[in-house]
């Protein structure tokens, strides 16, 4: 009988993994053909020889090697562990989670249907019934009409590949101001059903409609139907509610009974990729250990337990059960970690043209910071090469900055350290924020006053400036599985918040996680999300130079951790703290594995001593 490691071979570089990767992050979008074999073949053929293809090939190879290492570690852990004992331990955790299942609240996750595309059709009715994508031939599509999706065109796809799939594809420019206007109208309607709704993007949000249903004597179905009809009547746009509504997309609604058995049955055969927060990278990681559906999580619960740092035990167990948080609250101002702007464009190598783009970004960021009342002390430059590789460089200040002159000059300084480069994206993001709208006379009390505990499942609503690179429903942008980062292999346009381990000095922009969905409500709800650390990448040639800083620090140098091999810019104290962090993590894991070994192995070890 084959072992677990033998039954799940690692895909080779020349096998299906690369072809599947080239298909992009949005293969679960509604309107796409169920069998995408031929579409994926065309995508792979059209991509060959391009910089996009080479970049995807490199990332696929990196991921294959990373997974091989993880599987080797898994086999070592399973070999020395008492699997029945672990499974029993996990079963107790499942019972505890089940005991706290709350089916009393009606949490609805609403999502506008092909938002950008439908807004464009409102302003240009001649697009109706035609295959079109919002984006450009030399850029990346943010969304596609349902007619285009029939050909395999989808969000996150390079325009030149989309054109190969659909020769008659029409490219439509993005109109962010118009999207923002329509978003405001939609959110105004949503807030009448739940004043404390949580916007999860410019076209989606979470609502607790329990109180509204009680006050208006409505069932969950009737309330959601009323909401959808009102949105369509006032905006002419259609909306739906996830995960269940994907069954009836477009303009769909699906009711899942408030019953434990019905929820477990629904989740059992649901593809793991359907869970928001699990993109193509984590999907491949999970498939490598045999988890393809939510039901498989239970079968492989011992492995997930042993490798919690890679898979996120609590997240996956809650996913298996269809349990999520019922806490829906609006974003608190003090929870904001960053503010930024960025631009995508056809590849540019001319310094003046690139600096002009950077100046546009700095102007927009200054405007956004002034309107929203923020200043910051750390500025991060983000740039994407024409080879699709993404890098960031940061600079810290000893004063608060928000003016265009500071933003542009500092961004230019960071960029010139990497010159010459050919870019297709450039952006600036400010972190270490100061709230200029906070009351100045609250004194020390401000440190003890809070609007309430922060929600564990928060995701900030993107600023209009962030929409440039946002792709409709691209799940690779969101994190839920701690310790294994989608971004390291995806390099998506918007970045995530990075928890710093001791000794790590690099700053990074932040973007909160997309809350994974629960089947425990009539449509969907908001479970816990978590962030994962993004390791620093090594840019080519001069890109390895460390960024300048307005605050010079004693003893700072480039160091390599002898435990995990991570490179960082820090001093001796920082390096020692990081080594302690690595050693303690390893000791904890070793102790955990030791406690789970069969008693016979422990006895043998004791006799040897």
PEWOMO-V18104 format. One record per residue. N is the residue number from 1. RES is the residue in three letters. PHI is phi in whole degrees, 0 to 359 (none if undefined). Layout:
# PEWOMO-V18104
<<N;RES;PHI> <N;RES;PHI>>
This chain:
# PEWOMO-V18104
<<1;UNK;none> <2;UNK;291> <3;UNK;283> <4;UNK;299> <5;UNK;291> <6;UNK;285> <7;UNK;281> <8;UNK;237> <9;UNK;292> <10;UNK;280> <11;UNK;299> <12;UNK;278> <13;UNK;300> <14;UNK;269> <15;UNK;270> <16;UNK;290> <17;UNK;299> <18;UNK;292> <19;UNK;298> <20;UNK;294> <21;UNK;295> <22;UNK;297> <23;UNK;294> <24;UNK;97> <25;UNK;276> <26;UNK;250> <27;UNK;289> <28;UNK;264> <29;UNK;298> <30;UNK;295> <31;UNK;95> <32;UNK;277> <33;UNK;297> <34;UNK;295> <35;UNK;261> <36;UNK;256> <37;UNK;303> <38;UNK;293> <39;UNK;298> <40;UNK;295> <41;UNK;295> <42;UNK;296> <43;UNK;299> <44;UNK;297> <45;UNK;294> <46;UNK;291> <47;UNK;276> <48;UNK;307> <49;UNK;88> <50;UNK;274> <51;UNK;294> <52;UNK;300> <53;UNK;297> <54;UNK;296> <55;UNK;292> <56;UNK;294> <57;UNK;296> <58;UNK;297> <59;UNK;292> <60;UNK;294> <61;UNK;295> <62;UNK;300> <63;UNK;293> <64;UNK;300> <65;UNK;293> <66;UNK;296> <67;UNK;295> <68;UNK;302> <69;UNK;294> <70;UNK;294> <71;UNK;293> <72;UNK;296> <73;UNK;295> <74;UNK;301> <75;UNK;298> <76;UNK;295> <77;UNK;293> <78;UNK;292> <79;UNK;298> <80;UNK;257> <81;UNK;253> <82;UNK;271> <83;UNK;300> <84;UNK;303> <85;UNK;294> <86;UNK;296> <87;UNK;300> <88;UNK;294> <89;UNK;299> <90;UNK;295> <91;UNK;300> <92;UNK;293> <93;UNK;297> <94;UNK;298> <95;UNK;296> <96;UNK;296> <97;UNK;296> <98;UNK;297> <99;UNK;296> <100;UNK;259> <101;UNK;297> <102;UNK;241> <103;UNK;254> <104;UNK;274> <105;UNK;254> <106;UNK;257> <107;UNK;255> <108;UNK;247> <109;UNK;254> <110;UNK;255> <111;UNK;215> <112;UNK;293> <113;UNK;276> <114;UNK;43> <115;UNK;308> <116;UNK;301> <117;UNK;297> <118;UNK;289> <119;UNK;295> <120;UNK;297> <121;UNK;291> <122;UNK;299> <123;UNK;275> <124;UNK;221> <125;UNK;303> <126;UNK;294> <127;UNK;283> <128;UNK;302> <129;UNK;81> <130;UNK;248> <131;UNK;282> <132;UNK;215> <133;UNK;228> <134;UNK;270> <135;UNK;150> <136;UNK;222> <137;UNK;300> <138;UNK;259> <139;UNK;243> <140;UNK;240> <141;UNK;286> <142;UNK;270> <143;UNK;195> <144;UNK;217> <145;UNK;290> <146;UNK;296> <147;UNK;295> <148;UNK;287> <149;UNK;295> <150;UNK;298> <151;UNK;268> <152;UNK;100> <153;UNK;286> <154;UNK;207> <155;UNK;294> <156;UNK;81> <157;UNK;265> <158;UNK;302> <159;UNK;302> <160;UNK;292> <161;UNK;286> <162;UNK;302> <163;UNK;292> <164;UNK;294> <165;UNK;289> <166;UNK;225> <167;UNK;303> <168;UNK;269> <169;UNK;298> <170;UNK;259> <171;UNK;264> <172;UNK;241> <173;UNK;294> <174;UNK;277> <175;UNK;233> <176;UNK;295> <177;UNK;298> <178;UNK;293> <179;UNK;298> <180;UNK;295> <181;UNK;298> <182;UNK;293> <183;UNK;298> <184;UNK;299> <185;UNK;298> <186;UNK;295> <187;UNK;296> <188;UNK;299> <189;UNK;293> <190;UNK;302> <191;UNK;292> <192;UNK;284> <193;UNK;267> <194;UNK;205> <195;UNK;302> <196;UNK;261> <197;UNK;305> <198;UNK;246> <199;UNK;294> <200;UNK;251> <201;UNK;159> <202;UNK;286> <203;UNK;227> <204;UNK;210> <205;UNK;189> <206;UNK;248> <207;UNK;223> <208;UNK;259> <209;UNK;260> <210;UNK;303> <211;UNK;296> <212;UNK;298> <213;UNK;297> <214;UNK;293> <215;UNK;292> <216;UNK;251> <217;UNK;52> <218;UNK;245> <219;UNK;280> <220;UNK;300> <221;UNK;301> <222;UNK;294> <223;UNK;295> <224;UNK;295> <225;UNK;297> <226;UNK;299> <227;UNK;298> <228;UNK;296> <229;UNK;295> <230;UNK;292> <231;UNK;301> <232;UNK;293> <233;UNK;294> <234;UNK;270> <235;UNK;237> <236;UNK;68> <237;UNK;252> <238;UNK;256> <239;UNK;222> <240;UNK;214> <241;UNK;224> <242;UNK;273> <243;UNK;292> <244;UNK;302> <245;UNK;293> <246;UNK;302> <247;UNK;294> <248;UNK;241> <249;UNK;280> <250;UNK;275> <251;UNK;53> <252;UNK;250> <253;UNK;210> <254;UNK;221> <255;UNK;256> <256;UNK;255> <257;UNK;304> <258;UNK;280> <259;UNK;217> <260;UNK;304> <261;UNK;296> <262;UNK;295> <263;UNK;293> <264;UNK;298> <265;UNK;295> <266;UNK;295> <267;UNK;286> <268;UNK;305> <269;UNK;260> <270;UNK;287> <271;UNK;302> <272;UNK;300> <273;UNK;290> <274;UNK;286> <275;UNK;279> <276;UNK;304> <277;UNK;106> <278;UNK;250> <279;UNK;264> <280;UNK;292> <281;UNK;288> <282;UNK;291> <283;UNK;299> <284;UNK;292> <285;UNK;298> <286;UNK;294> <287;UNK;297> <288;UNK;294> <289;UNK;253> <290;UNK;95> <291;UNK;263> <292;UNK;248> <293;UNK;234> <294;UNK;295> <295;UNK;292> <296;UNK;292> <297;UNK;302> <298;UNK;293> <299;UNK;302> <300;UNK;253> <301;UNK;297> <302;UNK;293> <303;UNK;296> <304;UNK;298> <305;UNK;296> <306;UNK;295> <307;UNK;242> <308;UNK;307> <309;UNK;295> <310;UNK;266> <311;UNK;255> <312;UNK;77> <313;UNK;304> <314;UNK;299> <315;UNK;301> <316;UNK;289> <317;UNK;293> <318;UNK;294> <319;UNK;297> <320;UNK;303> <321;UNK;277> <322;UNK;74> <323;UNK;248> <324;UNK;211> <325;UNK;292> <326;UNK;261> <327;UNK;276> <328;UNK;243> <329;UNK;222> <330;UNK;292> <331;UNK;296> <332;UNK;275> <333;UNK;302> <334;UNK;289> <335;UNK;276> <336;UNK;293> <337;UNK;251> <338;UNK;201> <339;UNK;214> <340;UNK;204> <341;UNK;211> <342;UNK;205> <343;UNK;222> <344;UNK;252> <345;UNK;197> <346;UNK;296> <347;UNK;310> <348;UNK;234> <349;UNK;235> <350;UNK;280> <351;UNK;300> <352;UNK;298> <353;UNK;293> <354;UNK;293> <355;UNK;294> <356;UNK;294> <357;UNK;297> <358;UNK;297> <359;UNK;295> <360;UNK;298> <361;UNK;296> <362;UNK;297> <363;UNK;297> <364;UNK;293> <365;UNK;294> <366;UNK;301> <367;UNK;298> <368;UNK;295> <369;UNK;292> <370;UNK;292> <371;UNK;295> <372;UNK;267> <373;UNK;78> <374;UNK;229> <375;UNK;224> <376;UNK;212> <377;UNK;239> <378;UNK;230> <379;UNK;250> <380;UNK;244> <381;UNK;268> <382;UNK;240> <383;UNK;216> <384;UNK;244> <385;UNK;290> <386;UNK;294> <387;UNK;272> <388;UNK;77> <389;UNK;280> <390;UNK;247> <391;UNK;225> <392;UNK;228> <393;UNK;224> <394;UNK;238> <395;UNK;221> <396;UNK;255> <397;UNK;233> <398;UNK;261> <399;UNK;212> <400;UNK;277> <401;UNK;234> <402;UNK;202> <403;UNK;275> <404;UNK;304> <405;UNK;301> <406;UNK;292> <407;UNK;297> <408;UNK;291> <409;UNK;296> <410;UNK;289> <411;UNK;297> <412;UNK;295> <413;UNK;301> <414;UNK;294> <415;UNK;293> <416;UNK;294> <417;UNK;292> <418;UNK;258> <419;UNK;293> <420;UNK;273> <421;UNK;218> <422;UNK;243> <423;UNK;244> <424;UNK;235> <425;UNK;205> <426;UNK;215> <427;UNK;206> <428;UNK;231> <429;UNK;219> <430;UNK;256> <431;UNK;234> <432;UNK;53> <433;UNK;280> <434;UNK;241> <435;UNK;276> <436;UNK;285> <437;UNK;267> <438;UNK;292> <439;UNK;296> <440;UNK;276> <441;UNK;257> <442;UNK;278> <443;UNK;60> <444;UNK;292> <445;UNK;298> <446;UNK;296> <447;UNK;281> <448;UNK;245> <449;UNK;255> <450;UNK;220> <451;UNK;283> <452;UNK;129> <453;UNK;295> <454;UNK;296> <455;UNK;290> <456;UNK;288> <457;UNK;240> <458;UNK;285> <459;UNK;218> <460;UNK;293> <461;UNK;287> <462;UNK;297> <463;UNK;289> <464;UNK;307> <465;UNK;295> <466;UNK;281> <467;UNK;292> <468;UNK;312> <469;UNK;253> <470;UNK;290> <471;UNK;249> <472;UNK;309> <473;UNK;67> <474;UNK;283> <475;UNK;287> <476;UNK;293> <477;UNK;279> <478;UNK;241> <479;UNK;249> <480;UNK;215> <481;UNK;261> <482;UNK;298> <483;UNK;91> <484;UNK;227> <485;UNK;264> <486;UNK;300> <487;UNK;295> <488;UNK;300> <489;UNK;250> <490;UNK;260> <491;UNK;52> <492;UNK;290> <493;UNK;293> <494;UNK;260> <495;UNK;257> <496;UNK;249> <497;UNK;285> <498;UNK;246> <499;UNK;289> <500;UNK;273> <501;UNK;276> <502;UNK;305> <503;UNK;96> <504;UNK;277> <505;UNK;254> <506;UNK;293> <507;UNK;267> <508;UNK;215> <509;UNK;295> <510;UNK;231> <511;UNK;217> <512;UNK;293> <513;UNK;280> <514;UNK;282> <515;UNK;290> <516;UNK;296> <517;UNK;264> <518;UNK;249> <519;UNK;268> <520;UNK;275> <521;UNK;240> <522;UNK;294> <523;UNK;230> <524;UNK;182> <525;UNK;208> <526;UNK;252> <527;UNK;272> <528;UNK;290> <529;UNK;237> <530;UNK;214> <531;UNK;259> <532;UNK;236> <533;UNK;285> <534;UNK;259> <535;UNK;294> <536;UNK;292> <537;UNK;263> <538;UNK;263> <539;UNK;287> <540;UNK;289> <541;UNK;42> <542;UNK;291> <543;UNK;294> <544;UNK;279> <545;UNK;294> <546;UNK;282> <547;UNK;294> <548;UNK;284> <549;UNK;221> <550;UNK;285> <551;UNK;245> <552;UNK;281> <553;UNK;236> <554;UNK;288> <555;UNK;75> <556;UNK;285> <557;UNK;207> <558;UNK;282> <559;UNK;232> <560;UNK;235> <561;UNK;291> <562;UNK;288> <563;UNK;270> <564;UNK;256> <565;UNK;82> <566;UNK;290> <567;UNK;266> <568;UNK;208> <569;UNK;253> <570;UNK;201> <571;UNK;259> <572;UNK;299> <573;UNK;297> <574;UNK;294> <575;UNK;296> <576;UNK;298> <577;UNK;296> <578;UNK;293> <579;UNK;298> <580;UNK;301> <581;UNK;299> <582;UNK;294> <583;UNK;296> <584;UNK;294> <585;UNK;297> <586;UNK;293> <587;UNK;295> <588;UNK;296> <589;UNK;297> <590;UNK;297> <591;UNK;294> <592;UNK;296> <593;UNK;296> <594;UNK;300> <595;UNK;290> <596;UNK;259> <597;UNK;289> <598;UNK;303> <599;UNK;300> <600;UNK;298> <601;UNK;292> <602;UNK;294> <603;UNK;298> <604;UNK;299> <605;UNK;296> <606;UNK;292> <607;UNK;293> <608;UNK;298> <609;UNK;290>>
